[in-house]
Amino acid sequence: MSSTILPVLGKTPESALPADQHGKGPEAEESAQPAGAVGEELGKNPFLMALGDRVRQLRARRGMTRKATALAAEVSERHLANLEYGVGNASILVLLQVAQALQCSLAELTGDITTSTPEWLMLREMLGGRDEATLRRVRVAVGELLHGAGQPAGVRSPRIALVGLRGAGKSTLGRMLAEDLGFPFVELSGEIEKFAGCRASEIQALYGQNAYRRYERRALEETIQIYPEAVIATPGGLVSDPATFNELLTHCTSVWLQAAPEDHMKRVIAQGDMRPMAASKEAMEDLKGILAGRAAFYSKADFLIDTSAQPLEETFRNLRHTVRGALALAD
């Protein structure tokens, strides 16, 4: 029997649940329980609570407020809040019971692509329960199999992609590194705006986040095609799209520029963006939630540089040494 079969209704094992499913959501202004939830905490179903936690995590990873998500989904904020707090949504429990009766996963019942063919199902079975290190090796091996025309085994790509949240230092350090290596510097957000013919904020306001992600993917693909060598500063939310992030990991040497939340906030304000000051406590909670939602993806980068650990010049020397060592260049 497949290891992906869901547990018996109401008896979801603790290992399948998020570590902090009773904690606050990523936005402080949304941390209060929704109407109708008071007094229902003890009666919540573990499956619904885990579902709500995953919704919150996905929303944080994409940097979306509950209001923006509700508008995009065409549901009320109250309905979305109820979903996130594990209140209501009993109809999905019926589907869960049907899946258990049929001895299959809920994904197979609802039509997830990884259940669409026997090969997908067998791959799911093989990978189920594997640890992160094993899954990473499989992903890299599959990438090499599907993109065999890339770099030879053991050779790093001379395209250096800097990932991380806004305010990590991608633009500043990226320009310094490009000058040091003699490589072109590419600010991917600028390439996205060229494709769209308008500013990034206007893309999202006029066409939505999905359109922005499509432009982002096109901009990355063209940058990879045009530049055999480059230093690329990427938008913070690029990791929200697994297909785009896979493209980056396959064709670039990636570096996660990590910083403390306080440094992210301070640097964004120093760039002239005063919006975080409108509600500083809520903005900091938002930022911490986004970082928590994306950190597991940023950590897939080849290298990590902590830009909060030391002054700029020392951070750059660390980055320079790391990259030159990866490319086997004289330091």
C-alpha positions as CSV (number, residue, x, y, z in Angstrom):
1,M,0.0,0.0,0.0
2,S,1.3,3.5,-0.8
3,S,3.0,5.4,1.9
4,T,1.1,8.5,0.7
5,I,-2.2,7.2,2.0
6,L,-3.7,9.7,4.5
7,P,-4.2,8.8,8.2
8,V,-7.6,7.9,9.6
9,L,-9.9,10.9,10.0
10,G,-9.3,12.8,13.2
11,K,-6.1,10.8,14.0
12,T,-3.5,12.7,12.0
13,P,0.0,11.9,13.5
14,E,1.8,14.8,15.1
15,S,4.7,14.5,12.6
16,A,2.3,15.4,9.8
17,L,1.2,18.6,11.5
18,P,3.1,22.0,11.5
19,A,5.2,22.6,14.5
20,D,3.3,25.8,15.5
21,Q,-0.3,25.3,14.3
22,H,-1.7,27.3,17.2
23,G,0.6,30.2,16.7
24,K,-0.1,33.6,15.2
25,G,-0.3,34.1,11.5
26,P,2.5,35.9,9.7
27,E,0.7,39.3,9.8
28,A,0.2,40.8,13.2
29,E,-2.9,42.7,12.1
30,E,-4.4,39.4,11.2
31,S,-3.5,37.4,14.3
32,A,-6.8,37.7,16.0
33,Q,-9.1,34.7,15.5
34,P,-11.9,35.1,13.0
35,A,-15.5,35.7,14.0
36,G,-17.1,32.4,15.2
37,A,-13.7,30.8,16.1
38,V,-13.8,31.7,19.8
39,G,-14.5,28.6,21.9
40,E,-14.0,26.2,19.0
41,E,-10.3,25.7,19.5
42,L,-10.7,22.4,21.3
43,G,-13.1,21.0,18.7
44,K,-11.0,21.7,15.7
45,N,-10.1,18.8,13.4
46,P,-6.3,18.2,13.1
47,F,-6.5,17.9,9.3
48,L,-8.3,21.3,9.0
49,M,-5.8,22.9,11.3
50,A,-2.9,21.6,9.2
51,L,-4.6,22.7,6.1
52,G,-5.0,26.2,7.5
53,D,-1.4,26.3,8.5
54,R,-0.3,25.4,5.0
55,V,-2.4,28.2,3.6
56,R,-0.8,30.7,5.9
57,Q,2.7,29.4,5.0
58,L,2.0,29.6,1.3
59,R,0.6,33.1,1.7
60,A,3.7,34.2,3.6
61,R,6.1,32.7,1.1
62,R,4.4,34.7,-1.7
63,G,4.4,37.9,0.5
64,M,0.6,38.3,0.2
65,T,-1.7,39.8,2.8
66,R,-4.9,38.0,3.7
67,K,-6.9,40.8,2.0
68,A,-4.9,40.4,-1.3
69,T,-5.3,36.7,-1.2
70,A,-9.0,36.9,-0.6
71,L,-9.4,39.3,-3.5
72,A,-7.4,37.1,-5.8
73,A,-9.4,34.0,-4.8
74,E,-12.7,35.9,-5.0
75,V,-13.7,34.9,-1.4
76,S,-14.4,37.0,1.6
77,E,-11.6,37.7,4.1
78,R,-13.7,36.1,6.8
79,H,-14.0,32.9,4.8
80,L,-10.2,32.8,4.2
81,A,-9.6,33.5,7.9
82,N,-11.8,30.6,8.9
83,L,-9.9,28.4,6.5
84,E,-6.6,29.5,8.0
85,Y,-7.8,28.8,11.6
86,G,-9.3,25.4,10.8
87,V,-12.9,26.5,11.3
88,G,-15.6,25.1,9.0
89,N,-14.7,23.7,5.5
90,A,-16.2,20.4,6.5
91,S,-16.8,19.4,2.9
92,I,-13.1,18.6,2.5
93,L,-13.4,16.1,5.3
94,V,-16.0,14.2,3.3
95,L,-13.4,14.0,0.4
96,L,-10.8,12.8,3.0
97,Q,-13.1,10.0,4.1
98,V,-13.8,9.0,0.5
99,A,-10.0,8.9,-0.2
100,Q,-9.4,6.8,2.9
101,A,-12.2,4.4,1.9
102,L,-10.5,4.1,-1.6
103,Q,-7.1,3.7,0.0
104,C,-5.6,6.6,-2.0
105,S,-4.3,10.0,-1.2
106,L,-6.5,13.1,-1.3
107,A,-4.2,14.4,-4.1
108,E,-5.1,11.4,-6.2
109,L,-8.8,11.9,-5.6
110,T,-8.7,15.6,-6.6
111,G,-6.4,15.1,-9.6
112,D,-2.9,16.2,-8.6
113,I,-0.5,15.9,-11.6
114,T,1.8,13.6,-9.6
115,T,-1.1,11.0,-9.5
116,S,-2.0,11.3,-13.2
117,T,0.1,8.3,-14.5
118,P,1.6,5.1,-13.2
119,E,5.1,6.6,-13.5
120,W,4.2,9.6,-11.4
121,L,2.6,7.3,-8.8
122,M,5.7,5.1,-8.7
123,L,8.0,8.1,-8.3
124,R,5.8,9.4,-5.4
125,E,6.1,6.0,-3.8
126,M,9.9,5.9,-4.2
127,L,10.4,9.4,-2.8
128,G,7.9,9.2,0.0
129,G,9.5,9.4,3.4
130,R,13.0,10.3,2.2
131,D,15.0,12.9,4.0
132,E,15.8,16.4,2.6
133,A,19.4,15.4,1.8
134,T,18.3,12.5,-0.3
135,L,15.6,14.5,-2.1
136,R,18.1,17.2,-2.9
137,R,20.5,14.6,-4.5
138,V,17.6,13.2,-6.5
139,R,16.6,16.7,-7.7
140,V,20.1,17.5,-8.7
141,A,20.5,14.2,-10.6
142,V,17.2,14.7,-12.4
143,G,18.2,18.2,-13.3
144,E,21.4,16.9,-14.8
145,L,19.5,14.2,-16.7
146,L,17.0,16.7,-18.1
147,H,19.5,19.5,-18.8
148,G,22.5,17.4,-19.9
149,A,23.8,20.2,-22.0
150,G,24.7,22.3,-18.9
151,Q,27.9,22.5,-17.0
152,P,30.1,19.4,-16.8
153,A,29.9,17.5,-13.5
154,G,31.7,19.3,-10.7
155,V,32.0,22.6,-12.6
156,R,30.2,25.6,-11.3
157,S,28.3,27.9,-13.7
158,P,29.9,31.3,-14.1
159,R,26.4,32.9,-13.8
160,I,26.2,34.0,-10.2
161,A,22.6,34.4,-8.9
162,L,22.1,36.2,-5.6
163,V,18.9,35.3,-3.9
164,G,17.3,36.6,-0.7
165,L,14.8,39.1,0.6
166,R,14.8,42.7,-0.3
167,G,17.4,44.5,1.8
168,A,19.8,41.6,1.9
169,G,22.4,43.5,-0.2
170,K,21.9,41.8,-3.6
171,S,22.2,45.0,-5.6
172,T,25.0,46.6,-3.7
173,L,27.1,43.4,-3.4
174,G,26.1,42.2,-6.8
175,R,27.5,45.3,-8.5
176,M,30.7,45.1,-6.5
177,L,31.1,41.4,-7.4
178,A,30.4,41.9,-11.1
179,E,33.0,44.7,-11.2
180,D,35.6,42.5,-9.5
181,L,34.9,39.5,-11.8
182,G,34.6,41.6,-14.9
183,F,31.1,40.1,-15.5
184,P,27.9,41.9,-16.6
185,F,25.6,42.8,-13.7
186,V,21.9,42.0,-14.3
187,E,19.2,43.4,-12.0
188,L,16.4,40.9,-12.9
189,S,13.6,43.2,-11.7
190,G,14.7,45.7,-14.4
191,E,14.6,43.0,-17.0
192,I,11.0,42.1,-15.9
193,E,10.0,45.7,-16.3
194,K,11.4,45.8,-19.8
195,F,9.4,42.8,-20.8
196,A,6.2,44.2,-19.3
197,G,6.7,47.8,-20.4
198,C,5.8,49.1,-16.9
199,R,7.0,49.2,-13.4
200,A,6.9,46.0,-11.2
201,S,4.3,47.6,-8.9
202,E,2.1,48.4,-11.9
203,I,2.4,44.8,-13.3
204,Q,1.0,43.4,-10.0
205,A,-1.7,46.1,-9.7
206,L,-2.9,45.8,-13.3
207,Y,-2.4,42.1,-14.0
208,G,-1.9,40.4,-10.7
209,Q,1.0,38.4,-9.2
210,N,0.6,35.4,-11.5
211,A,1.4,37.7,-14.5
212,Y,4.4,39.1,-12.6
213,R,5.7,35.6,-12.1
214,R,5.3,34.8,-15.8
215,Y,7.4,37.9,-16.7
216,E,9.9,36.9,-14.1
217,R,10.3,33.4,-15.6
218,R,10.8,34.9,-19.1
219,A,13.3,37.4,-17.9
220,L,15.4,34.7,-16.1
221,E,15.3,32.4,-19.2
222,E,16.4,35.2,-21.5
223,T,19.2,36.3,-19.1
224,I,20.5,32.7,-18.9
225,Q,20.4,32.5,-22.7
226,I,22.1,35.8,-23.3
227,Y,24.8,35.8,-20.6
228,P,27.2,32.9,-20.3
229,E,28.8,34.9,-17.5
230,A,27.0,37.3,-15.2
231,V,26.1,38.4,-11.7
232,I,22.3,38.3,-11.3
233,A,20.4,40.1,-8.5
234,T,17.0,38.3,-8.3
235,P,13.7,39.5,-6.8
236,G,13.0,38.2,-3.3
237,G,9.9,36.3,-4.3
238,L,11.5,34.4,-7.2
239,V,11.6,31.3,-5.0
240,S,7.8,31.3,-4.7
241,D,7.6,29.7,-8.2
242,P,9.4,26.3,-8.0
243,A,9.7,26.1,-11.8
244,T,11.6,29.4,-12.0
245,F,13.7,28.6,-9.0
246,N,14.6,25.2,-10.5
247,E,15.7,27.0,-13.7
248,L,17.9,29.3,-11.6
249,L,19.5,26.4,-9.6
250,T,20.1,24.4,-12.8
251,H,21.8,27.1,-14.7
252,C,23.5,29.4,-12.1
253,T,25.8,29.2,-9.1
254,S,23.5,30.5,-6.4
255,V,24.2,32.4,-3.2
256,W,21.7,33.2,-0.5
257,L,22.4,36.6,1.0
258,Q,20.9,36.2,4.5
259,A,20.2,39.1,6.9
260,A,18.5,39.7,10.2
261,P,14.9,41.0,9.9
262,E,15.9,44.2,11.5
263,D,18.6,44.8,8.9
264,H,16.2,44.0,6.1
265,M,13.8,46.7,7.4
266,K,16.5,49.3,8.0
267,R,18.0,48.9,4.6
268,V,14.6,49.1,2.8
269,I,13.9,52.3,4.6
270,A,17.4,53.6,3.8
271,Q,16.5,53.0,0.1
272,G,13.7,55.6,0.5
273,D,10.8,53.3,0.9
274,M,9.0,54.6,4.0
275,R,5.9,52.3,3.7
276,P,7.1,50.0,6.5
277,M,7.0,53.0,8.9
278,A,3.2,53.3,8.5
279,A,2.8,50.4,10.8
280,S,6.2,49.4,11.9
281,K,5.2,46.6,14.4
282,E,2.9,45.0,11.8
283,A,5.5,45.4,9.0
284,M,8.1,43.6,11.1
285,E,5.8,40.7,11.8
286,D,5.0,40.6,8.0
287,L,8.7,40.5,7.2
288,K,9.4,37.8,9.7
289,G,6.6,35.7,8.3
290,I,7.8,36.1,4.8
291,L,11.3,35.1,5.8
292,A,10.1,32.1,7.7
293,G,8.0,31.0,4.6
294,R,10.9,31.4,2.2
295,A,13.9,30.4,4.2
296,A,13.6,26.6,3.3
297,F,13.7,27.6,-0.4
298,Y,16.6,30.1,0.0
299,S,18.6,27.4,1.8
300,K,18.6,25.4,-1.5
301,A,21.2,27.9,-2.8
302,D,24.8,26.6,-3.2
303,F,26.2,29.0,-0.7
304,L,25.1,31.2,2.1
305,I,26.6,34.6,3.1
306,D,25.3,36.4,6.3
307,T,25.3,40.1,5.4
308,S,24.4,41.0,9.0
309,A,27.5,39.4,10.5
310,Q,30.0,42.0,9.6
311,P,30.5,45.4,7.8
312,L,30.0,45.7,4.0
313,E,33.6,45.5,3.0
314,E,34.2,42.4,5.0
315,T,31.0,40.8,3.7
316,F,32.1,41.5,0.1
317,R,35.5,39.9,0.8
318,N,33.7,36.8,2.1
319,L,31.4,36.7,-1.0
320,R,34.3,37.3,-3.4
321,H,36.4,34.5,-1.8
322,T,33.4,32.1,-1.9
323,V,32.6,32.8,-5.5
324,R,36.1,32.8,-6.8
325,G,36.7,29.6,-5.0
326,A,33.6,28.0,-6.5
327,L,34.7,29.1,-10.0
328,A,38.3,28.1,-9.3
329,L,39.5,31.7,-10.0
330,A,42.6,33.2,-8.4
331,D,41.6,35.1,-5.3
